[in-house]
Amino acid sequence: MNTAGADLAPDYYLTNFQTLIEEVRRRSAHLLSPAETLWLNRFDRLNRAERCLLVRLLSRKGPLFRLDKLSYAEIPNLAERANALVESNFACWHTSCSWTELASLCTKAELLAMVPEANPKLRKPELLTSLENEPVPSHQLRILSLKEPAILETLKLLYFGNLHQDLAQFVVSDLGLQRFESYPITADGLEVGCREALEAWLLLGELAKACHLCLDKRDSDGLLQLATRLPEPLPWPEIERKRQKLALLFAREWERREQFDQALTLYGQSELPPSRERQARIALKMEQPQHALDRVTQMLETAKDEHEATVGARLGKQLARQGHWRWSPLPQHKARQQTLTLANSGERVELQVARHYQAQGWQVYYCENSLLNGLLGLAIWPALFEPVPGAFLNPYQIGPRDLYRPQFAERRRSQLDQALHHWRPEQLLARYRDKQGILNPLVQWDWFPLELAQLALETLPRPLLSACFQRQLFDLRGNRSGHPDLFMARDNQARWLEVKGPGDRLQDNQTRWIHFLEDQGADVAVCQVKFE
């Protein structure tokens, strides 16, 4: 992170790292291995400049570092500090490099200077390929290699309770770029209760990172090679859930290749959607209607979420058409449609429709999901930040760790019931003014101005909003999206519009929300735009 010009102490990163390790020692010392405990004790014995250099290196992409490329104003005599890290066994001098390692540390011009006979017209990757079978020449580079760099991943996981936050989080907060709610830290309830669970989580994190690298490079062969590293089912529910997500990823790739046996084996290891859907679709492709019917029946009788129920109904209808099932779906009604012909200004179609209605005297906001989510976030704010065990492990969370887990509502039932049955418009507006700018997973402040909140609370019936809140909480992950694009009001009458440009169509979650709002008596329609 670039902190140039920021009002931070020169060694801010060391202070942050020491805060992290002190907290880990306080609450999770029993989860550290003997080697990790020894590493921390040896770290304490380094002088301040040596600790600064070690934390700098841990925070950079490594584990190899060219000494001549390291320069930190707050670390004097850097070469001496590097030697001290080697003498203290935190690092070593890397004297034998492969071409791949050299290429990661050197520019193309530097590589060519080492091998003058190489073809200078080649791009760096091609140059590296051409040199693979050549001996690596001697060089004058002093290359430092960190020992045990993985300890940072362990410390981050134990401090943050996840693998996606890092030391930059301290800086973002210190600079005032993010503001967090104040809440007590409740370390009890962390999924990692033993060393085996910690190591399983770290292994899955490393595997997930490798998978995403393959996906970014569109390397499907590499992705399937990683599937062999997937561990057997784990006894810790939330860590097992991470394993099942990876199983779905590998299964989907096997399915794309029509290797259905491998795909079904992996789908069978996951209870998460869309496992049953994919198994049903594979059964249909393999002309095994009874197997498909078994999965569809499960989807309809014990749907994991609304999307799975929708897909289950669609597959049931397909089986009925093929004569494999007597299917009597509930009657469906189409959403109210309206057509609007506009001259295409080149703006987003939603903004063009908004301007059309503004010209007719409507107050119009292009808010998509931010309105209902924002109002819900205000209504249940105290419940969101209730210090439930394991919900808040560090001061830098935008919400509780279990927000999208099934037990979220169960663990806060009394607080949520209080919030949902006794909220008042003036209370939500007062909370908006008091909390504005503080991070909340449901409130997008930039898309949710106070004027929009006021307009909605003035024009929407309280029973309608309460019903929306209940629906959102029923499936918070699924129902946080799909809300109509535009909210508008005129003469104390509110209306929602879902805007569709030429060739666009409703998604399943949008259809569900429109039908729900219609059932609640809301004025909602689909606006199909045609251009002149």
C-alpha positions in Angstrom: 0.0 0.0 0.0 1.3 3.4 -0.9 1.4 5.6 2.2 3.4 8.5 0.8 2.3 11.7 2.4 0.2 9.9 5.0 0.4 11.0 8.6 1.9 7.7 9.8 4.9 6.9 12.0 7.9 5.6 9.9 7.7 2.2 11.5 3.8 2.0 11.6 3.9 -1.5 10.1 6.0 -2.8 13.0 3.6 -1.4 15.5 0.7 -3.1 13.7 2.5 -6.4 13.4 3.3 -6.4 17.1 -0.3 -5.6 17.9 -1.3 -8.6 15.8 1.2 -11.0 17.5 0.4 -9.8 21.0 -3.3 -10.5 20.4 -2.6 -13.9 18.9 -0.5 -14.8 21.9 -3.2 -13.6 24.3 -6.0 -15.7 22.9 -4.5 -18.4 20.7 -1.1 -19.3 22.0 -2.3 -22.9 22.5 -2.8 -23.2 18.7 0.7 -22.2 17.8 3.2 -25.0 17.0 6.5 -25.2 19.0 8.3 -23.8 15.9 6.0 -20.8 15.6 6.2 -20.1 19.3 10.0 -20.2 19.1 9.9 -17.9 16.0 8.0 -15.3 18.0 10.3 -15.5 20.9 13.3 -15.0 18.6 11.5 -12.1 17.0 11.3 -10.4 20.4 15.1 -10.6 20.7 15.8 -8.7 17.5 16.5 -5.0 17.7 14.0 -2.6 16.4 15.7 -2.1 13.0 16.0 -5.8 12.4 12.3 -6.4 13.3 11.4 -3.6 10.9 13.3 -5.2 8.0 11.8 -8.7 8.8 8.2 -7.3 8.9 8.9 -5.4 5.7 10.0 -8.6 3.9 7.1 -10.7 5.3 4.7 -8.1 3.9 6.3 -8.2 0.4 5.9 -10.8 -2.3 8.8 -13.2 -1.7 10.4 -15.3 -0.5 13.4 -14.1 -2.5 14.6 -10.5 -2.3 17.5 -8.7 -4.0 19.4 -6.7 -1.4 20.2 -3.9 -3.9 16.4 -3.4 -4.5 15.6 -2.9 -0.7 15.6 0.7 0.5 13.8 1.9 3.6 14.5 5.3 5.1 13.7 4.2 8.6 16.1 1.2 8.5 19.7 2.4 8.6 22.6 0.1 7.5 20.2 -2.2 5.7 22.9 -4.7 4.6 24.0 -5.1 8.3 20.4 -5.7 9.3 20.0 -8.3 6.5 23.2 -10.1 7.8 21.7 -10.0 11.3 18.5 -11.7 10.1 20.7 -14.4 8.5 22.7 -14.9 11.7 19.5 -15.1 13.7 18.2 -17.8 11.3 15.2 -15.8 10.0 16.7 -15.8 6.5 19.6 -17.1 4.5 21.6 -16.0 1.5 20.2 -17.7 -1.7 23.3 -18.5 -3.7 22.0 -21.0 -6.3 19.2 -19.6 -8.5 17.2 -21.2 -11.2 16.3 -19.3 -14.3 12.7 -18.9 -13.1 13.9 -17.4 -9.8 16.3 -15.1 -11.6 13.6 -14.0 -14.0 11.3 -13.1 -11.0 14.1 -10.8 -9.6 15.6 -9.3 -12.8 14.4 -7.3 -15.7 14.8 -8.5 -19.3 17.7 -6.2 -19.8 19.5 -7.6 -16.7 19.0 -11.2 -18.0 20.4 -10.3 -21.4 23.4 -8.7 -19.7 24.1 -12.1 -18.0 23.7 -14.0 -21.3 24.8 -11.7 -24.2 24.3 -14.4 -26.8 20.6 -14.6 -26.1 18.1 -13.3 -28.6 17.2 -9.7 -27.5 14.1 -9.7 -29.7 12.3 -12.3 -27.6 9.8 -11.2 -25.0 10.8 -12.0 -21.4 8.6 -15.2 -21.1 10.0 -16.5 -24.4 13.5 -15.5 -23.4 13.1 -17.5 -20.2 11.9 -20.6 -22.2 14.9 -20.3 -24.5 17.3 -20.4 -21.5 15.7 -23.2 -19.6 18.3 -25.8 -20.6 21.2 -23.4 -20.3 23.4 -23.2 -17.2 22.7 -20.3 -14.9 25.7 -17.9 -15.1 27.4 -16.6 -12.0 26.2 -13.1 -10.9 26.9 -10.6 -8.3 23.4 -10.3 -6.9 23.0 -10.8 -3.1 19.6 -12.5 -2.7 18.0 -12.9 0.6 15.6 -15.8 1.2 13.2 -15.8 4.1 12.8 -18.8 6.3 9.3 -19.8 7.5 7.4 -17.0 5.6 4.2 -19.0 6.0 4.0 -18.0 9.7 2.4 -14.7 8.6 -0.6 -16.7 7.1 -1.0 -18.5 10.5 -0.8 -15.2 12.4 -3.3 -13.5 10.1 -5.8 -16.3 10.3 -5.6 -16.4 14.1 -6.0 -12.6 14.4 -8.5 -11.8 11.6 -10.4 -15.1 11.6 -10.0 -15.2 7.8 -7.3 -15.4 5.1 -8.3 -12.3 3.0 -7.4 -9.5 5.4 -3.8 -8.5 5.9 -1.6 -5.9 7.6 -2.8 -3.3 5.1 -6.1 -3.3 7.0 -4.5 -1.5 9.9 -3.3 1.2 7.6 -6.6 1.7 5.9 -8.2 2.3 9.2 -5.4 4.5 10.6 -5.7 6.7 7.5 -9.4 7.1 8.1 -10.3 5.5 4.7 -12.6 3.1 6.5 -14.6 3.6 9.7 -15.7 0.5 11.7 -18.4 0.1 14.3 -17.2 -0.3 17.9 -17.9 -3.7 19.3 -16.4 -6.1 21.9 -14.1 -8.8 20.5 -15.5 -12.2 21.2 -12.8 -14.8 20.4 -14.8 -17.6 21.9 -16.5 -19.5 19.1 -13.7 -19.4 16.5 -14.0 -22.5 14.3 -10.3 -23.2 15.0 -10.3 -25.0 18.3 -7.3 -27.2 17.8 -4.1 -27.3 15.8 -5.5 -29.8 13.3 -8.4 -27.5 12.4 -6.0 -24.6 12.0 -3.8 -26.6 9.6 -6.8 -27.8 7.6 -8.0 -24.2 7.2 -4.5 -23.1 6.1 -4.3 -26.0 3.6 -7.7 -25.1 2.1 -6.7 -21.4 1.9 -3.5 -22.3 0.0 -5.5 -24.6 -2.3 -8.1 -22.0 -2.9 -5.5 -19.5 -3.9 -3.9 -21.9 -6.3 -7.3 -22.6 -7.8 -8.0 -18.9 -8.4 -4.6 -18.5 -10.1 -5.6 -21.3 -12.5 -9.0 -19.8 -13.1 -7.4 -16.4 -13.8 -5.1 -18.0 -16.4 -7.9 -20.2 -17.7 -5.7 -23.2 -17.0 -8.4 -26.0 -16.6 -5.7 -28.7 -16.7 -3.9 -27.1 -13.8 -7.1 -26.7 -11.9 -7.9 -30.5 -12.2 -4.4 -31.4 -11.1 -5.1 -29.4 -7.9 -8.2 -31.6 -7.3 -5.9 -34.4 -6.1 -5.0 -32.1 -3.1 -8.6 -31.9 -1.9 -8.7 -33.4 1.6 -11.2 -35.9 2.9 -14.3 -34.6 4.6 -13.5 -32.6 7.8 -15.2 -32.7 11.2 -15.3 -28.9 11.7 -18.5 -27.6 10.0 -17.4 -24.2 8.8 -14.0 -25.5 7.6 -15.8 -28.4 5.9 -18.0 -25.8 4.2 -14.8 -24.3 2.6 -13.7 -27.8 1.5 -17.1 -28.4 -0.1 -16.9 -25.1 -2.1 -13.7 -26.3 -3.6 -15.2 -29.7 -4.3 -18.0 -27.9 -6.3 -15.3 -26.0 -8.3 -13.5 -29.2 -9.3 -16.8 -31.0 -10.0 -18.0 -28.3 -12.3 -14.8 -28.5 -14.4 -15.2 -32.3 -14.7 -18.8 -31.8 -15.7 -17.7 -29.3 -18.5 -15.5 -32.1 -19.8 -18.4 -34.5 -19.7 -16.4 -36.7 -17.2 -19.6 -37.3 -15.3 -18.4 -40.1 -12.9 -15.7 -37.8 -11.5 -18.1 -34.9 -11.4 -20.8 -36.9 -9.5 -18.2 -38.2 -7.0 -17.3 -34.6 -6.1 -20.8 -33.2 -6.2 -21.7 -36.0 -3.8 -19.2 -34.6 -1.3 -21.0 -31.3 -1.1 -24.3 -30.3 0.5 -24.1 -26.8 -0.8 -26.1 -25.5 -3.8 -25.8 -26.1 -6.7 -24.7 -29.7 -6.0 -28.2 -31.3 -6.2 -29.1 -29.2 -9.3 -25.9 -30.3 -11.1 -26.4 -33.9 -10.2 -30.0 -33.7 -11.6 -28.8 -32.1 -14.8 -26.1 -34.8 -15.3 -28.7 -37.5 -14.7 -30.9 -36.0 -17.4 -27.9 -35.9 -19.8 -27.1 -39.6 -19.0 -30.8 -40.5 -19.5 -31.3 -41.5 -15.9 -34.7 -39.8 -15.1 -35.2 -41.6 -11.8 -31.9 -40.3 -10.4 -32.8 -36.8 -11.7 -36.2 -37.1 -10.1 -34.7 -38.1 -6.7 -32.5 -34.9 -6.7 -35.4 -32.7 -7.9 -37.7 -34.0 -5.2 -35.0 -33.2 -2.6 -34.6 -29.7 -4.0 -38.3 -29.0 -3.7 -38.9 -30.6 -0.3 -35.8 -29.3 1.5 -34.6 -26.3 -0.6 -31.4 -24.7 0.7 -32.5 -21.4 -0.6 -35.1 -19.7 -2.8 -32.9 -20.1 -5.9 -32.6 -23.9 -5.4 -36.4 -24.1 -5.1 -36.9 -22.1 -8.3 -34.4 -24.3 -10.2 -36.0 -27.4 -8.7 -39.4 -26.4 -10.0 -38.0 -25.7 -13.5 -36.4 -29.2 -13.6 -39.6 -30.8 -12.3 -41.5 -29.2 -15.1 -38.9 -30.6 -17.6 -39.3 -34.1 -16.1 -43.1 -33.8 -16.3 -42.9 -32.9 -20.0 -40.9 -36.0 -20.6 -43.5 -38.1 -18.9 -41.4 -39.0 -15.9 -43.4 -37.2 -13.2 -46.9 -36.0 -12.6 -46.2 -32.4 -11.9 -48.7 -29.7 -10.9 -46.7 -26.5 -10.5 -48.4 -23.5 -8.8 -49.9 -21.1 -11.3 -47.5 -18.3 -12.3 -48.5 -14.8 -13.2 -46.4 -12.5 -15.3 -45.2 -9.2 -13.9 -46.9 -6.1 -15.1 -45.1 -4.8 -18.2 -44.8 -1.4 -19.7 -43.0 -0.3 -22.8 -41.1 2.9 -23.2 -39.6 4.2 -26.4 -36.7 6.6 -26.0 -34.0 8.2 -28.1 -30.8 6.5 -27.1 -28.5 9.1 -25.4 -25.7 6.6 -24.8 -26.2 6.6 -21.0 -27.1 3.5 -19.0 -30.7 2.6 -19.9 -31.7 2.9 -16.2 -30.6 6.6 -16.1 -32.4 7.3 -19.3 -35.7 6.0 -17.9 -35.0 7.9 -14.7 -34.7 11.2 -16.6 -37.9 10.4 -18.5 -39.9 10.1 -15.3 -38.2 13.0 -13.6 -39.5 15.1 -16.5 -42.9 14.0 -15.5 -42.5 15.3 -11.9 -41.4 12.1 -10.2 -38.6 11.9 -7.7 -36.5 9.1 -9.1 -33.5 7.2 -7.6 -31.4 4.6 -9.4 -30.7 2.5 -6.4 -31.0 -1.2 -7.3 -30.4 -3.2 -4.1 -29.2 -0.3 -1.9 -32.7 0.9 -0.8 -34.1 -2.2 0.9 -30.8 -3.5 2.1 -29.9 0.0 3.5 -33.2 0.2 5.4 -32.8 -3.3 6.7 -29.2 -2.5 7.8 -30.5 0.5 9.7 -33.4 -1.4 11.3 -31.3 -4.3 12.6 -28.1 -2.3 13.2 -27.9 -3.2 17.0 -28.5 -6.9 16.2 -25.9 -6.9 13.5 -23.2 -5.8 16.0 -24.4 -7.9 18.9 -21.4 -9.5 20.5 -22.4 -13.1 19.8 -19.5 -15.5 20.5 -17.2 -15.8 17.5 -18.9 -13.1 15.6 -16.2 -10.4 16.0 -12.6 -11.5 16.2 -10.8 -8.2 15.2 -11.7 -4.5 15.2 -11.8 -4.3 11.4 -15.0 -6.2 10.4 -17.8 -4.6 8.5 -20.2 -7.1 10.0 -20.4 -10.4 11.9 -18.6 -13.4 10.6 -21.8 -15.5 10.5 -23.9 -13.0 8.6 -24.6 -15.3 5.7 -24.7 -18.5 7.6 -28.0 -20.3 8.5 -27.5 -19.7 12.2 -27.3 -15.9 11.9 -30.9 -15.2 12.6 -31.3 -18.1 15.1 -28.5 -16.7 17.3 -30.0 -13.2 17.4 -33.7 -14.1 17.4 -34.8 -11.9 20.3 -32.8 -8.9 19.0 -34.1 -9.3 15.5 -37.7 -9.8 16.6 -37.4 -6.6 18.6 -36.0 -4.7 15.7 -38.4 -6.0 13.1 -41.6 -5.5 15.1 -40.8 -2.2 16.7 -38.8 -0.1 14.2 -40.1 3.4 13.5 -39.2 5.7 10.5 -37.9 8.5 12.8 -35.7 5.9 14.6 -34.1 4.7 11.3 -33.5 8.3 10.1 -31.9 9.2 13.4 -29.7 6.1 13.2 -28.7 7.1 9.6 -27.5 10.5 10.8 -25.7 8.9 13.8 -24.0 6.1 11.9 -23.4 7.6 8.4 -20.1 6.5 7.0 -19.6 3.6 9.4 -19.2 0.3 7.5 -22.2 -2.0 7.5 -22.5 -5.0 5.2 -26.0 -4.0 4.2 -25.6 -0.3 3.8 -24.0 1.2 0.7 -23.8 4.8 1.8 -22.8 6.1 -1.7 -26.0 4.6 -3.2 -28.2 5.3 -0.3 -28.5 9.0 0.4 -30.5 10.3 3.3 -33.1 11.8 0.9 -33.8 8.4 -0.5 -34.3 6.9 2.9 -36.7 9.7 3.9 -38.7 9.4 0.7 -39.1 5.6 1.0 -40.1 5.8 4.7 -42.6 8.6 3.9 -44.3 6.8 0.9 -44.0 3.0 1.6 -46.4 1.4 4.0 -44.8 0.1 7.2 -46.3 -3.4 6.7 -44.8 -3.6 3.2 -41.3 -2.7 4.5 -41.6 -5.2 7.4 -42.5 -7.9 5.0 -39.5 -7.1 2.8 -37.2 -7.2 5.9 -38.5 -10.6 6.8 -38.0 -11.9 3.3 -34.4 -10.5 3.2 -33.5 -12.2 6.5 -35.0 -15.5 5.4 -32.2 -15.9 2.8 -29.9 -12.9 3.3 -27.3 -14.0 0.8 -29.8 -14.7 -2.0 -32.3 -12.0 -1.2 -29.9 -9.1 -0.9 -29.9 -8.8 -4.7 -32.5 -8.8 -7.5 -34.3 -5.6 -6.2 -35.9 -3.3 -8.9 -33.6 -0.7 -10.4 -35.6 2.4 -9.8 -37.5 3.7 -6.9 -39.7 6.7 -7.5 -42.4 8.7 -5.8 -44.9 11.5 -6.8 -47.9 12.8 -4.9 -47.1 10.5 -2.0 -47.3 7.4 -4.2 -44.3 5.1 -4.5 -43.4 2.9 -7.5 -40.6 0.5 -8.3 -39.4 -0.2 -11.9 -37.2 -3.0 -13.1 -35.6 -1.6 -16.3 -34.7 -3.8 -19.2 -33.0 -2.7 -22.4 -33.3 -4.4 -25.8 -32.4 -8.0 -25.5 -32.3 -8.0 -21.7 -34.5 -10.3 -19.6 -35.5 -10.9 -16.0 -33.2 -13.0 -13.8 -34.7 -15.5 -11.4 -34.0 -13.4 -8.3 -35.5 -10.3 -10.0 -38.7 -12.3 -10.9 -39.0 -13.5 -7.3 -38.7 -10.0 -5.9 -41.2 -8.5 -8.4 -43.8 -11.2 -7.6 -43.2 -10.7 -3.8 -43.7 -7.0 -4.1 -46.9 -7.5 -6.2 -48.2 -9.9 -3.6 -47.6 -7.2 -0.9 -49.6 -4.7 -2.9 -46.7 -2.6 -4.1 -46.8 -0.7 -7.3 -44.1 -2.5 -9.3 -43.6 -3.1 -13.0 -41.0 -4.1 -15.6 -40.2 -1.3 -18.0 -39.1 -2.6 -21.4 -37.2 0.0 -23.3 -37.1 0.4 -27.0 -34.9 2.8 -28.8 -36.0 5.0 -31.7 
